[in-house]
Structures are given as C-alpha cells and as structure tokens.
Amino acid sequence: MSDDHTHVQEFFGVRAADWDSRFPDDGPAYAAAVAELGLREGGRVLDAGCGTGRALPPLRAAVGPSGVVVGADLTPEMLQAAVRAGRGRDGRLLLADVAALPLRSGSLDAVFAAGLIAHLPRPAENLRELARVVRPGGVLALFHPIGRAALAARQGRQITPDDLRAEPNLRPLLAGSGWRMTSYVDEDARFLALAVQEG
C-alpha cells in the first residue's frame, strides 16, 4: 500500500465513528446532487469514496430495487460505519481503491463522488479509471456539500490557484481523463461538477 493510501486510511479511519454526527445536515444536499445525475429505474451507479454511505439511500431511491448501487471506499472503518448506519441495505459495499476498481469496463451508468477529488493521489489517472467503468455517455458527479470558499474557511486555510476543484483546473483535468464537463456550480451551499464520459 502506498503512503497516499496509508495517509487517507489514517485520516478517515479515526474520524469514521463520528463522521455523520459532525455533518448532520448534509442529507438534503446529497439528495439534490444525486437527483442531478438523472439516474433512471434499473440504473447502475458507483459511489466512489463512499465513506459512511450518505449518498447510498438517495442513489438507491433513484435506481429503484432493480438497479445496482455500489459503494467503494479505501477505509474499512468508514464502511463499518456505513453498515452500522444501515446503509449497507441500499448498496453493495466494497473495500476498494478507486484507482483500481474491481468492476468491468463500461458496466455503470454513473459515478457519484463526494469529497473525493482532493484525496486522489494521481487525479488524471484516477479519473481515467472512473471513466473506464462507465459506459459512453454515462455521468460523473464531483460533489461537496459546501463550496470551495466555505470549505477553506472551515479548515482555516485560503483557496489556492492550484486547487483542482477550480473550474480552470478541473475542466482540462476532466477532458484529459475521458470526461467532458457539462456543468459547474461552486457556491457556499454546495460544489457540484457534472461531466459526461466521452467514450
């Protein structure tokens, strides 16, 4: 396991038990972002870096009982917290690295990724892996329940010009990774970038 993986697991592992209680009001923002994926009954979707599985219930609601919902995360404690919260009923949970997903190419309609991009060790390569598992025309949602400025303020830091989530950085990063950005919102209440798999 790389140092990047170890760092991510250590960071999230110690925070998993009280993660949901730290952000108790994020549910509606997750549901609204999932709605923008345009999923249909019977659809197949991955929650990449699913954490405690907060997106799994709205993803399940969107694809219905005939759909497929998979939540993948690198941190065992986060997946255990998802199970304790009862979210394992809404999707299949996988202990997996989004850089090497155990999924067939083109097997999904969409990927939902909340707070993931800042933790990717090799963003272009990792986004290409997400593009691999999505069919041509499938959708990627990069989401955070608060915008970049609000998040930076919460963390006591400034936004820097090299922030991957800044539109001038994110658009070409996605384009070079098999995605075409179709919308971009960065406001205090949410961050949401949508992209289509170019195939």
Salt bridges, closest charged atoms under 4 A:
ASP20 OD1 - ARG54 NE 3.97
ASP20 OD2 - ARG87 NH1 2.65
ASP26 OD2 - ARG54 NH1 2.91
GLU36 OE2 - ARG190 NH1 2.82
ASP97 OD2 - HIS5 NE2 2.70
ASP109 OD1 - ARG44 NH2 3.38
ASP109 OD1 - ARG135 NE 2.72
GLU125 OE2 - ARG122 NE 3.38
GLU129 OE1 - ARG132 NE 2.83
ASP163 OD2 - ARG148 NH1 3.09
ASP163 OD1 - ARG165 NE 3.27
GLU167 OE2 - ARG171 NH2 2.61
ASP186 OD2 - ARG148 NE 2.78
GLU187 OE2 - ARG190 NE 3.84
GLU198 OE1 - ARG180 NE 3.44
